[in-house]
Amino acid sequence: MTHQILLVGDSNFSRLIAQQVRGLETLSVDVSSSAGQAEQQMLTATPDLVIGQAGLFKHYSITKQYRQHQQLMGVYIVLVEDAPGWEITQVLPSLQHTVSALESGADAYVWLGDDATQRATQRLLQLQVKQGLERAKIQRDLQRANSWLSAIALIDSLTQLRNRRALDIELPQQIQTAHSRGYDLSLMMLDVDHFKQVNDQHGHLVGDQVLQQMAERLSRNMRFYDTAFRYGGEEFVLILNKTHAEEARRVGQRLCHLIASEPFSVQADAPLSISISIGVSCLEARDDGRGQALLYRADQNLLLAKARGRNRVVSDC
């Protein structure tokens, strides 16, 4: 793994630090000559570690400025004092500067001593670099785990479709985009007809297989810009992006035909004939941004489809 380090300082400083950390890890080193420029570089490509020339950081206030950016909060920052005249034996001023640097948001402060102490200070710097890179690795692993857990939290474990929580996130975004860009947007709520009978007559394991195969068929027959969700139980929701009323009805009718025309092979000796009922609603200018009105109308149309004999589409568009 290659670690990204940003050196912030003049050319002599950057050359010196690069020599002292060479060989520690597989490093990719970028250089910035000013603290302000470094901020923009970090926001473009966040490094694992920053080593800054203390004199450029204006009494370290710039370090606190870095920490105001969410993506830079986890970057390990080491400030290095290389001004002439500094000696490692000057304990009191060294401690004062160390305290100031750490209070400002730096993770470490290292001062370079004279020739007699150069080896010790180089070793100290190398230890800080190793510690910073180790923390960067921990941060990356944590972010990767959090991303994985977030993805799992939005997926229905049975059907592998997005779940209702994902719909609550996605639908407002789709509505906002449709309103702002003038797109049509339709929503389809569908329900497996007589699903309770499937569970009662064949058992819940068979019912689960029906839902899994239903999800597979929906995914296989959706357009690439449509999104399917398991809403709950045997109900599913499809967001039909850039879809006007007549097209939404045609999509619903096609899905009804595809589901009803091919039995579900959950039992080898007795395939099940399954049908679906669909309610469709279309986005209106007066609809709320969360999509509650859109969902309500689709649900009401779904109830009408069932009341009118099932295996059909009812739309208010």
N, C-alpha and C positions, 0 to 999 in steps of 0.2 A: 504494500500500500504506500502510495506517495503522499506525503504530508505537505500542505501548502503553508509557507511562511512568508510574511510580509515584513521587510526591513524598512524602517522609516528613519531617514537621516541623510546626512551628506555622503558624498562618495567615499571618503576615507572611513567613515563610521560603518557603512554598509560592507565595505571590503574587509574591514577588521572582523566584524561579527560573522560574516560568511566563512572566514577562515577558521574561526573558533568553534563553529557548530558543524563544520564539514565532517562527514563520516559518522555522525550520530545516528541518522535515519536516512531513509530514501526521501530526500527533500526536493521540493520545487520552490525556488526562491524568487519572489518579486521584490522590487525596490520602489520606494517612493521618497521624494526629496522633501516633502512637507506633510505636516500632520493633516491639513485640510484635504490635500489631494489623496492622502491615504484613506480618508473616510469614504470618499467616492469610490475608490478602488474596492474597498471592503464590501460596500453595498452592492457592487456589481458581481464580485466573486469573493465570497466570504472565506478568509483564510482560517487555518487551524490555530495559528499563533502569530502574534505581532511582537516584534522587538523594536522598540523606539528609542531614539536618541533623546534623552531626558530634556536637553536644552531646547528642543523644538516644541515641547508640549506646554509651554506657557504656564509654568507652575502647576502642570498636570490637569488643568481644567478641561482640556480637550479630551482627556480620557473619560471623564464623566459624560461629555457630549456623545462619545461613541456609545456608551451604555444606554442612551435614550432610544437607540434603534433596537427593536426586538431581535433582529437576526444577528446583532453583534454582541448580545448580552453574554453569550457563551464563549466568545473568543478570548483566549488566554493572552494577556498583555503584560510584557516584561519591559520596564523602562531601565535604560542603561545610562549611567552617568559617566561620561568620558572627558569632562572638562579638565583642562590642565590644572595641576596643583592639588587635585584630589588625592588623598592618601587613605588607605584602609585603616590607618591608626587614628584618624580623626573621628573618634567614636561618636561624640555628641552631634556634630552636624550631620553625620551619616545617618544616625537614628532619626533625626528630625526630618530629613528628606525622605527616608523610608516610610515614616508614618504619613507624611503628606501624600506621597504617591499612592499608598494603599488606601487612604481615605478617599482619594479621588476616583478610585475604581480600578487601578492597576492591580494585577495579581502578584507582581513581584517587582522589586527594585534592586538593581545590582550596580555597584560602583566599581570602576576599574582602578586598581591601585597602581603603584609604581612597578618597576621591573622586578623588585624583590617579591612582590605579592601577585605577580601576573598569573602564575600557575594556579594559585588558589582561586583567584577571581574567575579565571577561565573555567575552572572546574565547577564553580558555583553557577555560572551562566549555563553551562551544559546541563547541570541538574535541573535548572529551571525550565530549560527547553524540553527535556525529557518529561518532566511533570506536566508541562503544557500540552504536549502531544498525547500523553496518556489521557488527560482529561478530554481532549478533543475526540479521541476514540470512544470514550465512554459516552460523550454527548451524541456522537453519530449513532452508536448502537441504541441509545435511548430513543432518539428520534425515529430510527427505523422501526423499533418495537412499537412506539406510539402510533406511527403511521399504519402499521400492520393491524394493531388493535382497533384503530379508528375504522379501517376498511372492513374488518370483521363485524363491527358494531352496526354497519349499514347494510349487511347482507343477511337475507333470510336463510337460515341453516338448512331448511328442508329443500327449498326450490332453487337456491343459489341466485335468486333474483334479488334486486334491492328491496329493502323492507320499508315499513311505514315511516320509520324515522328518516330514512333517506328521501322519501317522498316529501316529508315536511321541510327538508332542506332544498330539494331540487325544484319543487313546484313554484315557490316564490321567485326563484331566480329565473325560471322560464317565463313567468308572467311579466316580470320586470323587463326582460329582454324583448318580449313580444310587444309590450306597450311602448317601449322607447324606440323600437325600430319599425313599428307598424306591421308586425307579423300576425298572421292568423295562428291561433292556438286552440286545439281541441283536447278534451279529456274523455277517456273511455273507462267506465267501471263495468267489469264483467264478473259474473258469478256462475259457478258450476251448478247446473240444474239438478235438483233432487239429490244433492250430495249426501244429505243425512241418510237417505236410503242405501247409498253405497256403503257407508260406515256400518249401518245396522245389519245389512245383509251379508257383507263380505269382510267386515272388520276394519279397524282403523289402519292397519298396515297396508291394506289394499287402497284405502282412501289416501294414504300418504303417497303411494305410487301413482295414483291418478293425478294428484297435485303436481308431482314431479314431472310427469309426462306432459301435463298441461303447460307447465312453465317451459319445457323444452320446445313444444309446438309454438307457443307464443314467440319465444326467442327466435326460432327458425323462420317464422313467417312475418316478423316485423320488418318494417323498413329501417335502414341504418340510422335514421335520425329520430326514431321513436324510442321511448324508454318504458320498460315494464317494471312494475313493482308488485310484490305480494302485499295486499292491503291488510289482510287478516282472514283466518279461516280459509274458505274457498273463494274469497274475493280477490280480484286483481285489478290494478289500475294501469292504464297506459296513457302517457303524455304524448300527444301527436303534435309534434312541432311543425310549424309552417303548414298547417292543415286547415282548410276551410270546411264549412258545414257539409257540403255534398261529398267531398272526399272522405271525411270522417265517417259518414254513413256507409260509403262503399267499403272502407277498411273494415268496419264492424261486420257488415254482411259477409265479406270474404272470410273473416275469422270464424263466424258462426258456421259457415259451410264446411270449412276445413276441419273444424273440431267434430262436427256431427257426421261427416262422411267417412271417417276412418275410426273404427273401434279401437279402444285402448287395450293394449296387450299386457294387462297386469296379471292375467291368469291365462295360462297357455290353453287350457281346455275350454275357457268361456270368456272371450274378449268382451269388454263392457262397451256399450254404446253410450256415449256421453254427449251432452249438448250444453251450450252456454247461453245466457241472456246478457244483453249489453245495454247500458245506458250511456248516452253521449251528451256532452255539453260543450258549448263553444264560448271562448272568452269574450266578455263584453266590457265596454269601456268603464262601466260602473262597478265592476267586480273588485273585491278587496284584493290587496297584494299578497295575502297568505294563500289564497285559493280556496277559502272555505265555501264561498258561494258557488264556485265552479264545481267543487266536489259534491255539494248538496244537490245541485241540479242533476248531475250525473247519477247520483244515488236514487233520486226520485224517478228518473227515467228508467233506471234498472228495475225498480219496483213495478213500474207500469209494464215493462217487457215481460216480467213474470206473470203479472195479472192477466196479460193478453195471450197467454198460452206458452210462454218460454220459447227458447231457441229463436230469438229475434232481436232486432235492434230498435230502440226507441230513442229519438233525439229531439232536443228542443231547439236545435239550430235552424 
